[in-house]
Amino acid sequence: MEWANFYAKALSRFATCPGLKLTVTVEINPEGGVTLQQVEETKSALRDLKLNDDVQIKSPDEP
């Protein structure tokens, strides 16, 4: 529901503008890492939402 509020209050006035670009960064650092299956499920969910499915995986020691 918070995403709907964010859209309604912050983005809706720009929704018809061709120059709108939204970038979201999510960092997930579970103990034991992330499985390949979790990555593929996440990418599939992003595609279902018509979003870019570019998921970058970094090792814990990378900045």
N, C-alpha and C positions, 0 to 999 in steps of 0.2 A: 504494500500500500504506500510505502514511503516513496517509491519510484514514481507512482502516479501523482503524488503531491509535488515532487520535484519537477515533473513534466508540467503540471498545471500551473505552478507558481513561477517557474524559472524559464521554461523552454517554449511553452505554447505560443507565445507571441512571435517566436521566430520559426515556428514549425513549417511555414510555407516559404521561408527564405531559402533559396538554393545554396547559400553559403554556410548553412548550419553544419557544424561538425562537432561531434561529441566523442571525447576520448575517456575511457574508463580504464583504470589500472587496478588490478586486484592481485594481492600477494597472499599466497597460501603456503604456510610452512608447517605442515603437520609432522609430528614426530614419526620418523620412519619414512617420510617422503610421500610422494604421490605416485600412484600406479599408472601404467600405460592405459588401463581400462578407464580410470577416472578421467584422464586427459581426453580420451576418445569420446567419452560420454559428454564431457563439457563442450567439446567442439561440436558434437551433434546437436546439443541443446542450443548453442549459439546459431548454428545454421537454421534450425527450426524457427528461430526468432528473426531470421533474415539479417543476421549480424555477421561480421567478419569472424571467422573461426581461427584466427591467428593466435595460437597459444604458445608462449615462449616458456621453456623450462630451463631453469638455471640451477646449478648445483649450489648447495648451501654456502660454499666458500667464494662464489662469484659476487661481485658488487652489484 
